[in-house]
């Protein structure tokens, strides 16, 4: 039976489970963004199970969940159409010595949904897909430098990206020098970079949009710059894929990249990602060309039948049920409610919601309007106490109006405490432990 989330939320079983996790798994989680350092001290719930928009921790508490599976579970947990498709494949075998017919069916379904791409290859995680895009760009251009957008937080676990972060231990400095960065939305700065490294940059890789809309003409301008400088344009659509439109941001904004990568929402929690793009580029990783072969993607589990079945079910559900539109409607309702609640409590300038309605994040600012991990900790504590698990406000289509209304009520209560901390110019008394920490930092 669910226990009530009270002001003094206590998670003894989760605390014990976290100790077990840290004893056996470096960081206590398999993704740094899921680490207990991202949550208030002793308030990092360990999940037992989930259904729809709700999850239960091992202590029996139920939460409304946002940002499910790091944005991957956009239809809600255990979605019936997805689970049915997966179950159909489980009894038929998951992996063979030759391709399964499911592989071509999944490719056909993907390319029908994302018609701006001509070929696709599936993998298990986003890092493999983005690194394959970089490798392919280097092969077809004969150039070594990678230019990535400095304003986007994550592209890959591989050296070409991690070397640019504060967690660069173990990355050779020689590798670091091959990655350069450009700011989002600034065509002039990007052109200056390409001119400075003339004939050295293999690709421009960026998220076409995330927390802000692209400035008018920006993506088209990036397309023109890439063409003029002979650079491969890569859109990382791990987040924007399906959430912006069924065909991703490229489908919404009408700018076609040379290569693009998809993941997260594509499997609704099942492990599947995709590298897609122009046939002449993608075929360099194939058998029907006379150039040097590119070791594009070769994964033992990349074409597991049940994961590809999940992806096909997700694509079908999005197109038949108008999921993207629902995500936007839910997000707009939530954003309006949170902003109204914050304004009513006098903290509208300190708790800010931004991003596309289908991909909302929040910022917590201190009394001087600077981003604050201390105030974020205070805010998260109050949300958890009210039964809301929300490292972001990224919605799933399983949410209903009652979930949104409850979330707004809890936010209002959190804002009242936030106001007290601002008036005291010190959130410390409300933290009850160390503040949450950024993922990318040099020291633990």
N, C-alpha and C positions, 0 to 999 in steps of 0.2 A: 504494500500500500504506500502511495506517495506520502512523504512527510512534508510539512509546511515549510516553505522558505521564510525564515524569520529574520529580524534585524541582526541577530547574532547567529549567522549561519555557521554551523560547525560540520566539518567533513572528516570525521576520524578515519573512515574506511578509505576515502580518497587519499588522505595523508599517508596512510600505511601503504597503499598501492603506489604512490609516488616514490616512497622510499625503495620499494622493490624495483620500480622502473629504473631509478638512478643507479641501483646496485648492479644492474645487468645490462643496461642500455646507455651508452654515452649520451648525456644530455637529458635522459629520462623520456625521450620521445624520438620518433623517427623523422620528424620535421621540426626544425628549430622554431618555427612559428607556433608550434603546439606546446613548446616547453612551459614548465610551470613558472619560469622567470617572467613569462608574459602575463601572469595573473597575480593578483595580490597574494601576499604571503599566507600560506595555509588555506587558500581559497582557490585552488586549481582542481576542479572536479575531474575525476577519472570516470569515463563514460561506461555505462553498462550496456545501453542499447538506445536505439532511436526509432521513431516512427513519424513520418510526416515532418512537421516543423518542430517536433519536440524530441528532447533527449532526456534520459534518466541517468544519474550518476550512481556509483556503487553504494552510496549512502541512502538512495531511495528518493532523492530530490528530483523533481521534474523542472525542466527549463524550456522556455521558448528559445530556439537556437537561431543565430544569425551567422553568416559566413560559413555555412556548413561545409565541413571537409575542405577548408581553405578555398571556398567558392566552387567546389566541385559538385556538391549535391544540390543542384538548382531545382530539382523536381520534388525534393523532400526524401527522407529516408525510406527505404523499402518501397519505392514507388511500384504499384502493381504491374504496370505494363513492362517496366524494366525487369522486375523480378520474374515475371512470367517468361519473358524472352530468354533470360539467363537459364532458368530451370529447364527450358526445352532443350538447350544445348548440353547441359551437364551430363545427361545420360548417354550422349552421343560421342563423348570423347572431347578432350580439350586441346590436344596438340599432336601433330602427326609428322611423319618424315617428309611429307609433301604438302603443298598448300591445300587448305580446305576450301570448299566452294563458298563457305561463309566469307572468306577473304575478298573475293571478287564482288560478292553481294554487298559487303560493307563499303568497299571502294565505290561501287556504283551509287549507293545511297548517299555517301558523303559528297561525291562530286555533283550529284543532282541537287544537293542542298547548298553547296558552295560552288556555283558554276563558274566563278572567276578562276578556279584552279582546273588544271588539265590532268594531273596525275596526283596520286596520294600514296604515302607509305605510312603504315601504322607502327607505333612503338608503345612503350609502357609509361613513360614519364616525359614531362615537358623538356627537361634538360637534354635528353637524347635527341629530341626533335630540333631544338634550337642549335645544338652543337652540330648536328648533321647539316643544317642550313648554312652555318658558318663554314664548315669543311667544303661543302659544295661550292659556295661562293668563291672560296680561295682557289679551288681547282679550276673553275671555269674562267676566272679572271687572271690567274697566275700571280695574284697579289697576296700579301701576307697580313696586312693590317685589318683589324675589325673596328668599325666605328659604331658605338652603341650610345643610346640615349641615357645621359647621366641622371635624368629626372625620374627614371623608372626603376623600381627597387630591386627587381630580380629577373635574371634571364636564364641562368644555368648554374649547376654545381661545378661545372668544368672550369679549368684554369683560366681560359680566356675572359671569363667574367669574374670569378671569385677573386682573382688577382687585383681587381679594382676596388674591393671592399676592405673594411678594417679587419676582416677575418682572412687575411691573405697568407697566413703561416703555411709553409709547405709549397708555395707557388714560386717557381724560379723567376727571378727578376727579369730574365731574358724574355719570358712569356709576357710579363706585365707590359713591356714596351711595345708589344704588338697590338695592344688595345688602346684606342683613343675614344674620347667622348665628345658628344655635342649636346646642347640644351634643347629641350622640347619647345617647339613653336617658333624657333629662331632660324629662319632660312639663311639669313646672312651669315650667322656664325657657322652654320653647317657648310655653306659654300666656302668660307674662309678655311675651314678644316680640310676640305677636299682639295683646295688649292695648295695649302701648305704641304700636304702629303700627296701631291699629284702623282697619279699612277701607282699609288701604294695601297690604297684602301680597297679591299675586296667587297665589303658590304656595309650598308647602313641598316642597323637593326633597332627597332623601336616598337613599343606598344602604340598602335595607331591612336588610341585614346585610353585614358584611365580615369583619373579624378577630375580632369577638366576636358571640355570639348576642344577639338583641334581648332585653332584660329582659322577663319575663312581662307581657303586657298592653300592651307599649310600642307596637307597631304598631297595635293596635286603638285605643289611646289617641290616636295621631296621626290616625287616621281620624276619630275623634270630634271632635278639635280642629278639623280641616279643615272638617268639616261645620258645626260650631257657628259658626265665624268666616267661613264662605263662601269658603274658600281651596281651591284645586285641589291635591290630593295627588299628587305625582309620585314614583314609584319609579325610580331609576336602577338597572336590572338588567343593566348591561353585564357585570359580573362574576358576579352571582348567577344570571343567566339560564342555564338548563340545568345549571349546576354545583350548584345547590341542589336543584332538581328540574327535570323537563322543562318545567314551567310556571313556573320561576323561584322566587324567594323568596315571591312572592304565592301561588303554588300550594302551597308547603310550609307557610306560616304561616297561610293562609286569610284574609288581609286584602287587600281589593281596592282598589288605587289608582284615581284618576281617569284617570291617564295613566302609562305606563311605557315605558322605553326599553331596547332589547336590542341586542347587538352581540357582539364578541369571539367567543365559542364558536359563535355562530350560523352562521358561514361556514367554520369550521375553517381560517382563514387567508385565505380569499377575502373581498373587501371587501363587506360587507353589514351594515347596521344597520336597526333598526326603531323606529318610534314607534307605540305601540298604546294603545288606551283606549276610553272610553265613546263610543258612537255620537254622542250629542248634542254632545259636544265636538269630536270628530274631524271631523264633518260640516261644522263651521264653516270648514274648509279645503277644502270641496268645493263642489258646485253645487246641492245640494238643500236650500237654506234661504233665508230672506229677510233675514238679518242682514248686517252688513258682512262682506265676505270677508276671510279671514285667509290671508296668504301663508305657508302652513304649511311645505311642503317641495316644492321644484321643482328636481330635479337631473337633468342630462343623462344621467349614468351610473347613477343610483340603481336602475334596473331592468334592468341588464345581465343577459341571460338566463343566462349561465353562473354568475354569482354567486348568483342566485336558485335555480338548480338545485343549487348547492352547499348552500345553506341547507336546501332540501327534503331532500337526502340526509342532512344532519346531523340534522335533526329525526327522520327515519325511523330512522336508526341509533341515536340515543339511546333512542327508545321501544321499538324491536324488540330491541335488544341489552342493555338495562339499563345504559347507560353511566354514568349518575349514580351508581348503586350501586357500580359498579366503581371510579370515581374515589374514592369514600369509602373503599372497602376498601384501595386502594393508599395513600391518604393516611394512613389509620390505621396501616398497617404501617410506613410511613416515619416518621411522628411518634414512634411507640413506639421504633423503632430509634434515631433521633437522640437522643431523650431519654435512653435507656439508655446510649448511648455517651458523651454529655456527662456524665451522672452518674458513670459509671465512671472518667472522667478528672478528676473533681473540678471540672467547670465547668458543672454543671447549673443553677446560679444565674446563669450568665453567657451561655450560649447557650440561648435559649428559643424553642421552636416554638409558635406559636399560630395560631388561626383554625380555620375549619371544615375537616374532613379533605380536602375537595375543593379547598381554597384556602389552603394552608399558607404562612405566611411565618415568617421567623426574625428574632430580635432579638439583637444582639451588644452585651453590656454590659461596661463596664470594671471595674476592681477596686473601684470605689465603686458599682457596679450602675447606672451611668448609660449611656444609649445612646451608642455610640462608633463613629465612622466609621473610626478607626484599627484597632480590633479587627475591624470588618467587613472591612477590607482584608486583614488577616492571614488571616481565615477564608476569604475568597474565593480568595486565593492558593493556599491548601492544597487547596481543592476543585478548582480548575483543574488543579493539578499532578497530581491523581488522576483527571483525566478527567471531572469533574463540572462542568457549566455551570449555575450555580444562583443567580441573583439573588434567587430565592425558592425555596420547595419546593412550588410549585403543580404538581400531577401531570397527566399526560395518560394516557389509557386505553391507550396503546401501551406503557407501561412494563410490565415483568414482574418477577417476584420476584427474579430474578438482578440486574436493574438496581437494585432497592431495596437488596438485600444489599450490592452493591458500593458504593452511595452511603453506606450506614451505615458500611462499613469505612473509606471515605475520610474521613467525618466524624470517626470515632474518631481517625484520624491527625492531623486538623486540631485536634482537641480537645487532643491531647497537646502540640502547639506552643502552643496558646492558654493551657494551664496554665503553661507556661514563661514566657510573656509576663506573665501575671497575677502570678506569683511575683516577677518582676523589676519589676513595677509600671510597665512600659514596653514597649509593643509595637513601638516604632520599629525595633529591629534586625531585625525579621521582615517589615517592610513593603517594603523594597527600592524606595523611591520614595514619591511623594506619596500621601496617603490618598484613597480614593474620596470623592465629594462628593454632597451632596443635589441632587436635580433642581431644586427651587425655591430659588433663591438670587439675590440682587440683582446680584452681580458674577460674571463668568466665572472 
